[in-house]
Amino acid sequence: MNKRIASRHHNVGATLVELIVSIVVISIGLAGILLVMNRNLSSSGDPMVQHQAIAIGEAYLEEILAKDFCDPDNAPGTCVSGAPGSPTCNVCPASEASRGLYDNVCDYRGLPDNIVRDPSTGAAIAGLGAFTVVVTITDNGAVLNGLTGANCQVLHVDVDVAGPGGVAYRLNGYRANY
């Protein structure tokens, strides 16, 4: 009977070598799992930043394209000077003094917004301070046949949005004088 009791107590437990090997194996596995989790967490915000950049660009483009082609402050018929596509064709006069006064597409030419702003108040939008917007408007001299004649022109609008993490998008659209 004493031999049975002694043999039972002798088989219980683990050796020091077994404990060290199991700790090393668990540490390697845990390090691999944490490495994958760290990579996933560091890039988990990228789709949100990309979506925000696109939404900002769409908002600016929609705001710009909704404006008049010609400056309403000018006399009727004085919107275009020169032939479409010629060097004297100047459909974009000087911009208004502030963004709140922008009333035609050309007023946005060269608009740099280092902070995304509300179009009606001009105030910075909280949470979007890391984004910048630059607007480029060019007269490509395109004549649209069949609309209003030889002076029907098209303005090409580019809205460049840059955000954190190297996110950069260019959205473009066209505004015709119809």
RAHU-V433584 format. One record per backbone hydrogen bond with DSSP energy under -1.0 kcal/mol. CO is the residue of the C=O (numbers start at 0). NH is the residue of the N-H. E is the energy in kcal/mol with one decimal. If there is no record, write none. Layout:
BEGIN
[[CO NH E] [CO NH E]]
END
This chain:
BEGIN
[[0 4 -1.6] [1 5 -2.0] [2 6 -2.1] [3 7 -1.8] [4 8 -1.8] [5 9 -1.3] [6 10 -1.1] [14 18 -1.9] [15 19 -2.2] [16 20 -2.3] [17 21 -2.3] [18 22 -2.2] [19 23 -2.3] [20 24 -2.4] [21 25 -2.4] [22 26 -2.2] [23 27 -2.3] [24 28 -2.1] [25 29 -2.6] [26 30 -2.5] [27 31 -1.9] [28 32 -2.1] [29 33 -2.6] [30 34 -2.0] [31 35 -1.9] [32 36 -2.3] [33 37 -2.5] [34 38 -2.0] [35 39 -2.2] [36 40 -2.6] [37 41 -2.2] [38 42 -1.2] [44 48 -2.2] [45 49 -2.6] [46 50 -2.4] [47 51 -2.4] [48 52 -2.3] [49 53 -2.2] [50 54 -2.5] [51 55 -2.5] [52 56 -2.4] [53 57 -2.6] [54 58 -2.1] [55 59 -2.4] [56 60 -2.6] [57 61 -2.7] [58 62 -2.3] [59 63 -2.5] [60 64 -2.7] [61 65 -1.2] [63 66 -1.5] [67 104 -2.5] [70 73 -1.8] [74 77 -1.8] [80 89 -1.1] [82 85 -2.2] [85 88 -1.6] [97 100 -1.9] [98 101 -1.3] [102 67 -1.0] [103 106 -1.2] [104 107 -1.7] [105 108 -1.8] [107 110 -2.3] [110 134 -2.0] [112 132 -2.8] [115 124 -2.6] [117 121 -2.6] [122 117 -2.8] [124 127 -1.7] [127 130 -1.5] [131 161 -2.3] [132 112 -3.7] [133 159 -3.0] [134 109 -1.3] [135 157 -3.1] [137 155 -3.1] [143 146 -1.3] [148 151 -1.4] [151 143 -1.4] [152 176 -2.3] [153 139 -1.0] [154 174 -2.3] [155 137 -2.4] [156 172 -2.2] [157 135 -2.7] [158 170 -2.6] [159 133 -2.3] [160 168 -2.7] [161 131 -2.5] [166 162 -3.2] [168 160 -2.9] [170 158 -3.4] [172 156 -3.2] [174 154 -2.9] [175 177 -1.2]]
END
